[in-house]
Amino acid sequence: MQKVNVLEKKEFNDVTVNKVTFVKGEQLIQDTYYFKPGQVLDWHRHPDGDQVFFVHEGEGTYSTDDGKVEEAALVSGAVVLAPKGVWHRIVAKTTLVVSQATRVPAGMEKR
């Protein structure tokens, strides 16, 4: 069994958003991102699979761009979807802890 409490395992990085993989199966992967205020998970997309983000704590902004930029506030308890092939990013307003689940392999393209 793979099990973890992502809030007990917080690891922040002064330079960039810290991404930690805690759970990985044959078809699904879970990563947790630890943001310091102002850090950005920059624009990217996954051409072969959807991605779901779960906000554990903190505040930030989630943006998508599918020909039109849309934004949503990220707060503790929020869940947002990054549909397959849609550009998305996260900007931390405060310390932010966000986990994601993604199909394996989903591919990754950066802007």
Buried (B, 14 or more C-beta within 10 A) or exposed (E): EEEEEBEEEBEEEEEEBBEBEBBEEEEEBBBBBBBBEEBBBBBBBBEEBBBEBBBBBBBBBBBBBEEEEEEEEBBEEBEBEBEBBBBBBBBBBBBBBBBBBBBEEBEEEEE
